Amino acid sequence: MLFDTHAHLNDSQYNEDLLEVIERAQHEGVSNMVVVGFDRQTIERAMELAESYEFIYACIGWHPVDAIDMTDEDLVWIEELASHPKVVAIGEMGLDYHWDKSPKEIQKEVFRKQIQLAKKVKLPIVIHNREATADIVEILKEEGAEEVGGIMHCFSGSPEVARECVKMNFYISLGGPVTFKNAKKPKEVAAEIPLDKLLIETDCPYLAPHPYRGKRNEPGYVRLVAEEIAEIKGLTFAEVAEATTRNAKKLFAIK
């Protein structure tokens, strides 16, 4: 029983073989997955997939790289969709200082608006962070994000930052990078953060785990993430799979 908490099966890279990808995931023991939409097109597709498959859920929000494109109408639309029974979180949202498409101040404004929306609709949030840790932590605190909690998606920070996020009612989600031989920080985080605060994900089609690094990722590969965490923590694969699935279902309020 594995739960891929962050997948982009709404990406065009799956247009040709989506059914096969889903079948492979189920063969690997993936019982649930959350498909993340982060703009108009990907949100619509995430909703289609969530409505088509009982075991797929949707997370909907606006990506910080595209913050400059989000309108007030988009925010209202996301709020309307948030009442759908298959929508389990708002995001991915946050800050991305690697790309310069959207000015930092606009990213921050859109980030704050989405936190406020999540508190209004009482759903957890999924955080995208690239080279912006200090500002993200500051905004989460200022906006009282602890009230809804959520996920630090594809966490790449230090164990110290991870512990600070856990105190703010966030789970730490690890993906393919934890399997990379040179990935010091994710391995340290996997070792130090309690199992009841960890989640697993693929972020597919990106960040495929070893030995598929550099190739298209898919939900079935989340098994490799769980296996690596089990080895790091000195636990069985079953213990990690069961705990991370339980954590995900608790956060997303899935019975």
MIDO-56675 format. One line per 10 residues: their letters; for each residue x, y, z of N, C-alpha, C. Coordinates in nm, 3 decimals. Example, Ala and Ser with C-alpha at 12.3 -4.5 7.8 and 13.67 -1.06 7.14 Angstrom:
BEGIN
as) 1.319/-0.569/0.780/1.230/-0.450/0.780/1.320/-0.330/0.780 ~ 1.285/-0.225/0.708/1.367/-0.106/0.714/1.290/0.003/0.787
This chain:
BEGIN
mlfdthahln) 0.085/-0.119/0.000/0.000/0.000/0.000/0.089/0.124/0.000 ~ 0.106/0.184/-0.116/0.188/0.304/-0.130/0.100/0.421/-0.173 ~ 0.136/0.542/-0.129/0.059/0.662/-0.162/0.155/0.764/-0.223 ~ 0.142/0.787/-0.354/0.221/0.890/-0.422/0.148/1.023/-0.401 ~ 0.202/1.107/-0.312/0.130/1.228/-0.272/0.148/1.345/-0.369 ~ 0.230/1.327/-0.474/0.250/1.439/-0.566/0.291/1.386/-0.703 ~ 0.195/1.383/-0.794/0.219/1.334/-0.930/0.158/1.430/-1.030 ~ 0.221/1.437/-1.146/0.169/1.521/-1.255/0.130/1.433/-1.373 ~ 0.036/1.342/-1.349/-0.015/1.258/-1.459/-0.094/1.340/-1.559 ~ -0.119/1.468/-1.525/-0.185/1.561/-1.617/-0.085/1.622/-1.715
dsqynedlle) 0.040/1.580/-1.709/0.143/1.629/-1.800/0.129/1.562/-1.937 ~ 0.164/1.636/-2.041/0.151/1.583/-2.178/0.242/1.463/-2.203 ~ 0.343/1.442/-2.119/0.433/1.328/-2.137/0.360/1.194/-2.120 ~ 0.239/1.197/-2.064/0.163/1.073/-2.044/0.048/1.057/-2.144 ~ 0.043/1.145/-2.243/-0.068/1.140/-2.339/-0.078/1.007/-2.412 ~ 0.034/0.944/-2.438/0.034/0.823/-2.520/0.011/0.694/-2.441 ~ 0.049/0.692/-2.313/0.049/0.563/-2.240/-0.001/0.575/-2.096 ~ -0.094/0.666/-2.071/-0.142/0.688/-1.934/-0.194/0.561/-1.868 ~ -0.274/0.484/-1.940/-0.332/0.362/-1.882/-0.222/0.264/-1.839 ~ -0.120/0.249/-1.923/-0.010/0.159/-1.888/0.066/0.208/-1.766
vieraqhegv) 0.085/0.339/-1.757/0.155/0.398/-1.642/0.077/0.371/-1.514 ~ -0.055/0.389/-1.519/-0.139/0.365/-1.402/-0.138/0.216/-1.364 ~ -0.143/0.130/-1.464/-0.140/-0.014/-1.437/-0.008/-0.057/-1.372 ~ 0.103/0.001/-1.421/0.234/-0.030/-1.361/0.239/0.017/-1.215 ~ 0.181/0.133/-1.189/0.179/0.184/-1.052/0.102/0.090/-0.960 ~ -0.013/0.045/-1.006/-0.093/-0.047/-0.924/-0.019/-0.179/-0.903 ~ 0.052/-0.225/-1.005/0.130/-0.348/-0.994/0.240/-0.334/-0.887 ~ 0.292/-0.212/-0.871/0.396/-0.187/-0.771/0.338/-0.160/-0.632 ~ 0.206/-0.164/-0.621/0.143/-0.147/-0.489/0.095/-0.008/-0.457 ~ 0.090/0.079/-0.559/0.042/0.216/-0.535/-0.110/0.214/-0.528
snmvvvgfdr) -0.163/0.242/-0.410/-0.308/0.233/-0.389/-0.377/0.368/-0.407 ~ -0.302/0.477/-0.390/-0.359/0.611/-0.405/-0.255/0.706/-0.461 ~ -0.303/0.809/-0.527/-0.213/0.915/-0.572/-0.289/1.047/-0.581 ~ -0.214/1.155/-0.563/-0.270/1.289/-0.579/-0.207/1.352/-0.702 ~ -0.292/1.394/-0.795/-0.247/1.463/-0.916/-0.259/1.613/-0.891 ~ -0.151/1.684/-0.916/-0.143/1.826/-0.883/-0.161/1.913/-1.007 ~ -0.257/2.004/-0.999/-0.278/2.103/-1.105/-0.230/2.238/-1.057 ~ -0.158/2.313/-1.143/-0.097/2.439/-1.098/-0.123/2.556/-1.192 ~ -0.213/2.538/-1.290/-0.259/2.647/-1.376/-0.392/2.601/-1.437 ~ -0.452/2.683/-1.519/-0.585/2.650/-1.574/-0.588/2.511/-1.640
qtieramela) -0.496/2.488/-1.731/-0.497/2.365/-1.809/-0.473/2.242/-1.721 ~ -0.372/2.249/-1.634/-0.339/2.131/-1.553/-0.441/2.106/-1.443 ~ -0.505/2.211/-1.395/-0.612/2.192/-1.295/-0.730/2.119/-1.359 ~ -0.768/2.163/-1.478/-0.880/2.097/-1.547/-0.852/1.949/-1.569 ~ -0.730/1.917/-1.609/-0.693/1.777/-1.634/-0.685/1.698/-1.503 ~ -0.636/1.761/-1.396/-0.631/1.694/-1.265/-0.773/1.657/-1.219 ~ -0.867/1.747/-1.242/-1.005/1.720/-1.203/-1.064/1.605/-1.286 ~ -1.033/1.603/-1.415/-1.080/1.493/-1.502/-1.029/1.359/-1.451 ~ -0.901/1.352/-1.416/-0.842/1.227/-1.370/-0.901/1.185/-1.235 ~ -0.921/1.282/-1.145/-0.977/1.251/-1.014/-1.120/1.198/-1.026
esyefiyaci) -1.193/1.249/-1.124/-1.330/1.203/-1.145/-1.336/1.069/-1.218 ~ -1.229/1.035/-1.289/-1.226/0.912/-1.369/-1.177/0.790/-1.291 ~ -1.095/0.814/-1.188/-1.034/0.704/-1.113/-1.062/0.720/-0.964 ~ -1.116/0.616/-0.903/-1.153/0.621/-0.762/-1.033/0.650/-0.673 ~ -0.914/0.601/-0.710/-0.795/0.610/-0.625/-0.710/0.733/-0.654 ~ -0.755/0.820/-0.746/-0.681/0.943/-0.776/-0.756/1.063/-0.716 ~ -0.679/1.148/-0.651/-0.734/1.271/-0.592/-0.664/1.391/-0.656 ~ -0.720/1.509/-0.635/-0.665/1.630/-0.697/-0.620/1.730/-0.592 ~ -0.509/1.796/-0.624/-0.462/1.913/-0.550/-0.459/2.027/-0.650 ~ -0.518/2.140/-0.616/-0.532/2.248/-0.714/-0.482/2.380/-0.658
gwhpvdaidm) -0.404/2.451/-0.738/-0.351/2.580/-0.696/-0.277/2.647/-0.809 ~ -0.189/2.740/-0.774/-0.118/2.817/-0.877/0.031/2.818/-0.847 ~ 0.109/2.777/-0.947/0.253/2.763/-0.932/0.319/2.901/-0.923 ~ 0.419/2.917/-0.835/0.482/3.049/-0.821/0.550/3.101/-0.947 ~ 0.604/3.011/-1.029/0.669/3.056/-1.153/0.569/3.130/-1.241 ~ 0.443/3.087/-1.236/0.338/3.147/-1.319/0.249/3.244/-1.242 ~ 0.296/3.289/-1.126/0.214/3.376/-1.041/0.167/3.501/-1.115 ~ 0.250/3.552/-1.204/0.217/3.675/-1.276/0.096/3.656/-1.367 ~ 0.064/3.530/-1.402/-0.049/3.502/-1.491/-0.181/3.482/-1.417 ~ -0.177/3.466/-1.283/-0.300/3.436/-1.210/-0.387/3.560/-1.193
tdedlvwiee) -0.516/3.543/-1.221/-0.612/3.654/-1.208/-0.701/3.630/-1.086 ~ -0.776/3.731/-1.047/-0.873/3.715/-0.938/-0.978/3.610/-0.975 ~ -1.011/3.604/-1.106/-1.108/3.504/-1.151/-1.055/3.361/-1.131 ~ -0.925/3.343/-1.151/-0.864/3.212/-1.128/-0.877/3.171/-0.982 ~ -0.855/3.266/-0.892/-0.863/3.237/-0.749/-1.006/3.199/-0.709 ~ -1.103/3.269/-0.764/-1.244/3.236/-0.738/-1.277/3.097/-0.790 ~ -1.226/3.066/-0.909/-1.248/2.934/-0.970/-1.190/2.823/-0.884 ~ -1.069/2.843/-0.834/-1.007/2.743/-0.747/-1.090/2.724/-0.621 ~ -1.140/2.834/-0.566/-1.224/2.824/-0.445/-1.351/2.743/-0.474 ~ -1.410/2.765/-0.590/-1.531/2.690/-0.627/-1.501/2.540/-0.640
lashpkvvai) -1.389/2.507/-0.705/-1.352/2.367/-0.724/-1.315/2.300/-0.591 ~ -1.271/2.379/-0.495/-1.223/2.323/-0.368/-1.330/2.246/-0.292 ~ -1.457/2.271/-0.325/-1.565/2.200/-0.256/-1.589/2.060/-0.316 ~ -1.524/2.029/-0.427/-1.539/1.898/-0.490/-1.484/1.790/-0.395 ~ -1.556/1.679/-0.378/-1.512/1.577/-0.282/-1.377/1.513/-0.313 ~ -1.330/1.522/-0.437/-1.201/1.462/-0.471/-1.084/1.562/-0.460 ~ -1.113/1.686/-0.427/-1.006/1.784/-0.406/-0.962/1.777/-0.260 ~ -0.834/1.744/-0.238/-0.787/1.718/-0.102/-0.686/1.821/-0.052 ~ -0.640/1.913/-0.137/-0.542/2.012/-0.094/-0.538/2.129/-0.193 ~ -0.479/2.240/-0.146/-0.459/2.358/-0.230/-0.309/2.371/-0.258
gemgldyhwd) -0.273/2.384/-0.386/-0.133/2.397/-0.424/-0.110/2.333/-0.561 ~ 0.011/2.325/-0.614/0.124/2.362/-0.534/0.145/2.512/-0.541 ~ 0.177/2.569/-0.429/0.197/2.713/-0.414/0.332/2.736/-0.347 ~ 0.376/2.861/-0.346/0.501/2.889/-0.276/0.581/2.996/-0.347 ~ 0.714/2.978/-0.346/0.805/3.074/-0.406/0.912/2.999/-0.485 ~ 0.949/3.056/-0.599/1.053/2.997/-0.682/1.144/3.109/-0.730 ~ 1.262/3.118/-0.669/1.355/3.225/-0.703/1.460/3.181/-0.806 ~ 1.443/3.060/-0.858/1.536/3.011/-0.961/1.502/3.072/-1.096 ~ 1.374/3.070/-1.129/1.327/3.130/-1.255/1.278/3.271/-1.227 ~ 1.291/3.359/-1.325/1.255/3.499/-1.300/1.134/3.547/-1.379
kspkeiqkev) 1.047/3.452/-1.419/0.929/3.492/-1.495/0.837/3.583/-1.413 ~ 0.815/3.546/-1.286/0.726/3.623/-1.199/0.807/3.696/-1.092 ~ 0.793/3.829/-1.083/0.866/3.904/-0.979/0.837/3.851/-0.838 ~ 0.936/3.862/-0.752/0.923/3.806/-0.617/0.802/3.861/-0.542 ~ 0.775/3.990/-0.555/0.664/4.048/-0.481/0.530/3.993/-0.528 ~ 0.518/3.966/-0.658/0.394/3.907/-0.711/0.382/3.763/-0.662 ~ 0.492/3.690/-0.662/0.490/3.553/-0.610/0.442/3.553/-0.465 ~ 0.494/3.643/-0.385/0.457/3.648/-0.243/0.309/3.680/-0.226 ~ 0.259/3.773/-0.306/0.118/3.812/-0.297/0.027/3.694/-0.332 ~ 0.060/3.622/-0.441/-0.020/3.506/-0.484/-0.011/3.394/-0.380
frkqiqlakk) 0.107/3.376/-0.323/0.127/3.276/-0.218/0.037/3.307/-0.099 ~ 0.038/3.431/-0.052/-0.044/3.469/0.064/-0.193/3.450/0.034 ~ -0.236/3.488/-0.085/-0.377/3.474/-0.121/-0.421/3.328/-0.118 ~ -0.332/3.238/-0.161/-0.368/3.096/-0.163/-0.371/3.035/-0.022 ~ -0.281/3.081/0.064/-0.287/3.036/0.204/-0.419/3.080/0.267 ~ -0.456/3.204/0.242/-0.582/3.257/0.296/-0.701/3.178/0.243 ~ -0.696/3.143/0.115/-0.803/3.063/0.054/-0.810/2.925/0.119 ~ -0.694/2.863/0.139/-0.692/2.729/0.199/-0.752/2.732/0.340 ~ -0.722/2.836/0.414/-0.780/2.848/0.549/-0.931/2.866/0.540 ~ -0.976/2.937/0.439/-1.120/2.960/0.420/-1.193/2.830/0.387
vklpivihnr) -1.133/2.748/0.301/-1.199/2.623/0.258/-1.156/2.503/0.342 ~ -1.065/2.531/0.440/-1.022/2.428/0.536/-0.957/2.306/0.469 ~ -0.859/2.335/0.382/-0.782/2.229/0.318/-0.633/2.253/0.342 ~ -0.554/2.146/0.352/-0.409/2.162/0.368/-0.346/2.219/0.242 ~ -0.222/2.267/0.255/-0.154/2.329/0.142/-0.028/2.251/0.106 ~ 0.009/2.260/-0.022/0.127/2.191/-0.074/0.226/2.297/-0.120 ~ 0.346/2.294/-0.059/0.442/2.402/-0.078/0.552/2.366/-0.177 ~ 0.568/2.454/-0.277/0.680/2.447/-0.371/0.783/2.550/-0.326 ~ 0.906/2.505/-0.304/1.012/2.593/-0.257/1.137/2.571/-0.341 ~ 1.180/2.676/-0.410/1.307/2.668/-0.480/1.388/2.794/-0.451
eatadiveil) 1.493/2.776/-0.373/1.587/2.883/-0.339/1.517/2.998/-0.267 ~ 1.418/2.965/-0.182/1.339/3.070/-0.116/1.298/3.032/0.027 ~ 1.377/2.949/0.092/1.335/2.891/0.221/1.300/2.995/0.326 ~ 1.386/3.094/0.346/1.363/3.192/0.453/1.232/3.267/0.432 ~ 1.207/3.311/0.308/1.083/3.386/0.279/0.960/3.297/0.294 ~ 0.971/3.171/0.254/0.857/3.079/0.266/0.821/3.056/0.412 ~ 0.920/3.029/0.494/0.895/3.005/0.637/0.833/3.130/0.701 ~ 0.884/3.247/0.665/0.832/3.372/0.720/0.685/3.392/0.683 ~ 0.651/3.369/0.555/0.513/3.388/0.511/0.420/3.285/0.574 ~ 0.464/3.161/0.583/0.381/3.058/0.648/0.347/3.098/0.791
keegaeevgg) 0.446/3.154/0.861/0.422/3.197/1.000/0.330/3.318/1.004 ~ 0.356/3.417/0.919/0.276/3.540/0.920/0.130/3.514/0.884 ~ 0.107/3.417/0.794/-0.029/3.390/0.747/-0.100/3.283/0.832 ~ -0.033/3.233/0.934/-0.096/3.133/1.020/-0.127/3.003/0.949 ~ -0.035/2.961/0.860/-0.058/2.839/0.781/-0.066/2.715/0.868 ~ -0.015/2.724/0.989/-0.021/2.610/1.082/-0.165/2.563/1.103 ~ -0.259/2.653/1.085/-0.402/2.622/1.104/-0.449/2.508/1.013 ~ -0.398/2.505/0.890/-0.437/2.399/0.796/-0.325/2.297/0.775 ~ -0.200/2.340/0.798/-0.088/2.249/0.776/-0.074/2.210/0.630 ~ 0.004/2.105/0.608/0.021/2.063/0.469/0.150/1.988/0.446
imhcfsgspe) 0.207/2.008/0.327/0.323/1.931/0.282/0.433/2.023/0.231 ~ 0.554/1.998/0.278/0.672/2.058/0.215/0.712/1.961/0.104 ~ 0.666/1.993/-0.016/0.676/1.903/-0.131/0.820/1.892/-0.181 ~ 0.862/1.769/-0.209/0.996/1.740/-0.261/1.102/1.816/-0.181 ~ 1.101/1.795/-0.053/1.183/1.872/0.039/1.332/1.851/0.011 ~ 1.406/1.962/0.001/1.549/1.953/-0.029/1.633/2.030/0.072 ~ 1.569/2.079/0.178/1.640/2.160/0.277/1.709/2.076/0.383 ~ 1.755/2.144/0.485/1.830/2.080/0.592/1.737/2.016/0.694 ~ 1.789/1.925/0.778/1.708/1.870/0.887/1.656/1.978/0.982 ~ 1.735/2.086/1.001/1.693/2.194/1.090/1.568/2.263/1.036
varecvkmnf) 1.567/2.293/0.906/1.450/2.355/0.844/1.332/2.258/0.847 ~ 1.359/2.131/0.823/1.253/2.030/0.826/1.186/2.026/0.963 ~ 1.267/2.031/1.068/1.210/2.029/1.204/1.125/2.153/1.229 ~ 1.169/2.267/1.178/1.092/2.391/1.194/0.957/2.380/1.123 ~ 0.957/2.318/1.005/0.832/2.300/0.929/0.739/2.202/1.000 ~ 0.794/2.097/1.058/0.712/2.001/1.133/0.643/2.071/1.250 ~ 0.713/2.163/1.315/0.653/2.239/1.426/0.537/2.324/1.378 ~ 0.537/2.361/1.250/0.429/2.442/1.191/0.318/2.355/1.134 ~ 0.315/2.226/1.170/0.207/2.137/1.129/0.221/2.091/0.983 ~ 0.347/2.079/0.935/0.371/2.032/0.800/0.440/1.896/0.799
yislggpvtf) 0.403/1.816/0.700/0.472/1.690/0.674/0.587/1.718/0.577 ~ 0.690/1.637/0.587/0.805/1.647/0.497/0.793/1.536/0.393 ~ 0.786/1.574/0.266/0.769/1.476/0.159/0.900/1.460/0.082 ~ 0.942/1.334/0.069/1.066/1.303/-0.002/1.035/1.229/-0.131 ~ 1.113/1.260/-0.234/1.094/1.198/-0.364/1.222/1.135/-0.414 ~ 1.234/1.125/-0.545/1.347/1.060/-0.610/1.485/1.100/-0.561 ~ 1.509/1.230/-0.533/1.643/1.270/-0.491/1.698/1.197/-0.367 ~ 1.611/1.146/-0.280/1.661/1.075/-0.162/1.736/0.948/-0.202 ~ 1.712/0.900/-0.325/1.780/0.779/-0.372/1.912/0.809/-0.442 ~ 1.940/0.937/-0.468/2.064/0.973/-0.538/2.184/0.954/-0.445
knakkpkeva) 2.291/0.899/-0.497/2.409/0.870/-0.415/2.468/0.995/-0.350 ~ 2.459/1.110/-0.420/2.520/1.233/-0.369/2.421/1.324/-0.295 ~ 2.303/1.272/-0.265/2.198/1.355/-0.202/2.212/1.350/-0.050 ~ 2.302/1.432/0.003/2.332/1.428/0.146/2.213/1.476/0.231 ~ 2.159/1.593/0.197/2.053/1.652/0.280/1.927/1.566/0.286 ~ 1.872/1.521/0.171/1.751/1.437/0.180/1.771/1.311/0.264 ~ 1.889/1.251/0.255/1.917/1.131/0.335/1.923/1.166/0.484 ~ 1.982/1.281/0.517/1.986/1.325/0.657/1.845/1.351/0.709 ~ 1.762/1.413/0.626/1.622/1.441/0.664/1.547/1.310/0.686 ~ 1.566/1.214/0.594/1.500/1.085/0.607/1.540/1.016/0.737
aeipldklli) 1.666/1.032/0.775/1.715/0.968/0.898/1.661/1.036/1.023 ~ 1.650/1.168/1.020/1.622/1.242/1.143/1.475/1.273/1.169 ~ 1.396/1.289/1.064/1.255/1.326/1.084/1.175/1.200/1.118 ~ 1.090/1.207/1.223/1.011/1.089/1.263/0.924/1.037/1.148 ~ 0.906/0.907/1.145/0.830/0.844/1.037/0.687/0.897/1.029 ~ 0.630/0.936/1.143/0.491/0.984/1.142/0.479/1.126/1.085 ~ 0.592/1.185/1.042/0.590/1.317/0.979/0.643/1.313/0.836 ~ 0.662/1.193/0.783/0.715/1.178/0.647/0.608/1.134/0.548 ~ 0.620/1.182/0.426/0.539/1.138/0.314/0.634/1.104/0.199 ~ 0.582/1.031/0.100/0.662/0.998/-0.018/0.588/1.045/-0.143
etdcpylaph) 0.666/1.072/-0.247/0.609/1.124/-0.372/0.704/1.094/-0.486 ~ 0.655/1.114/-0.608/0.743/1.105/-0.725/0.768/1.241/-0.789 ~ 0.670/1.331/-0.787/0.675/1.455/-0.866/0.690/1.422/-1.014 ~ 0.643/1.303/-1.052/0.654/1.261/-1.191/0.580/1.359/-1.283 ~ 0.633/1.383/-1.403/0.738/1.309/-1.474/0.880/1.352/-1.442 ~ 0.897/1.435/-1.337/1.029/1.487/-1.304/1.096/1.403/-1.195 ~ 1.226/1.424/-1.176/1.302/1.372/-1.062/1.290/1.221/-1.041 ~ 1.306/1.146/-1.147/1.299/1.000/-1.135/1.409/0.949/-1.041 ~ 1.377/0.852/-0.957/1.477/0.798/-0.864/1.580/0.712/-0.935 ~ 1.691/0.687/-0.868/1.790/0.590/-0.914/1.722/0.453/-0.921
pyrgkrnepg) 1.740/0.373/-1.025/1.834/0.386/-1.137/1.773/0.449/-1.262 ~ 1.662/0.520/-1.248/1.597/0.581/-1.364/1.627/0.730/-1.377 ~ 1.723/0.779/-1.300/1.755/0.922/-1.298/1.778/0.974/-1.440 ~ 1.714/1.087/-1.470/1.726/1.148/-1.603/1.621/1.102/-1.702 ~ 1.544/0.999/-1.664/1.438/0.949/-1.751/1.302/0.997/-1.699 ~ 1.197/0.968/-1.773/1.064/1.007/-1.729/1.026/0.930/-1.603 ~ 0.982/1.002/-1.503/0.939/0.940/-1.377/0.793/0.897/-1.389 ~ 0.750/0.805/-1.302/0.609/0.765/-1.299/0.574/0.714/-1.158 ~ 0.445/0.713/-1.123/0.404/0.683/-0.986/0.456/0.550/-0.930 ~ 0.471/0.449/-1.015/0.519/0.320/-0.967/0.657/0.327/-0.905
yvrlvaeeia) 0.735/0.428/-0.943/0.871/0.441/-0.890/0.872/0.490/-0.745 ~ 0.757/0.528/-0.692/0.753/0.572/-0.551/0.796/0.458/-0.458 ~ 0.784/0.335/-0.506/0.831/0.219/-0.428/0.981/0.233/-0.397 ~ 1.059/0.284/-0.493/1.203/0.299/-0.473/1.235/0.403/-0.366 ~ 1.150/0.505/-0.357/1.165/0.607/-0.254/1.140/0.545/-0.116 ~ 1.033/0.467/-0.106/1.000/0.401/0.021/1.109/0.303/0.062 ~ 1.163/0.230/-0.035/1.269/0.133/-0.005/1.394/0.203/0.047 ~ 1.429/0.317/-0.012/1.547/0.392/0.032/1.529/0.445/0.175 ~ 1.411/0.500/0.203/1.383/0.551/0.338/1.389/0.437/0.440 ~ 1.335/0.323/0.403/1.338/0.206/0.492/1.482/0.168/0.525
eikgltfaev) 1.568/0.169/0.423/1.708/0.133/0.445/1.778/0.235/0.535 ~ 1.752/0.363/0.509/1.814/0.469/0.589/1.771/0.460/0.735 ~ 1.643/0.432/0.759/1.589/0.431/0.894/1.602/0.295/0.964 ~ 1.649/0.195/0.891/1.660/0.063/0.951/1.525/0.000/0.978 ~ 1.430/0.026/0.888/1.295/-0.028/0.901/1.267/-0.120/0.783 ~ 1.154/-0.190/0.788/1.114/-0.271/0.673/1.042/-0.182/0.572 ~ 1.042/-0.225/0.448/0.966/-0.155/0.344/0.820/-0.143/0.385 ~ 0.763/-0.252/0.439/0.621/-0.252/0.477/0.592/-0.147/0.583 ~ 0.684/-0.129/0.677/0.663/-0.029/0.783/0.658/0.112/0.725 ~ 0.748/0.140/0.631/0.750/0.273/0.570/0.627/0.294/0.480
aeattrnakk) 0.593/0.192/0.403/0.476/0.203/0.315/0.349/0.227/0.395 ~ 0.332/0.149/0.501/0.211/0.160/0.583/0.204/0.296/0.651 ~ 0.316/0.340/0.710/0.315/0.466/0.784/0.293/0.586/0.693 ~ 0.362/0.591/0.579/0.347/0.706/0.491/0.209/0.711/0.426 ~ 0.150/0.594/0.401/0.012/0.592/0.349/-0.085/0.640/0.456 ~ -0.065/0.595/0.578/-0.150/0.640/0.688/-0.138/0.791/0.708 ~ -0.016/0.843/0.702/0.005/0.987/0.717/-0.068/1.064/0.608 ~ -0.059/1.017/0.485/-0.123/1.086/0.373/-0.275/1.088/0.388 ~ -0.330/0.973/0.425/-0.476/0.965/0.440/-0.524/1.053/0.554 ~ -0.445/1.062/0.658/-0.481/1.151/0.770/-0.480/1.296/0.725
lfaik) -0.374/1.337/0.658/-0.362/1.477/0.613/-0.473/1.513/0.516 ~ -0.498/1.426/0.419/-0.597/1.455/0.314/-0.740/1.418/0.354 ~ -0.756/1.369/0.476/-0.890/1.330/0.526/-0.956/1.228/0.434 ~ -0.879/1.125/0.396/-0.931/1.016/0.314/-0.957/0.897/0.405 ~ -1.077/0.844/0.401/-1.111/0.731/0.489/-1.055/0.602/0.434
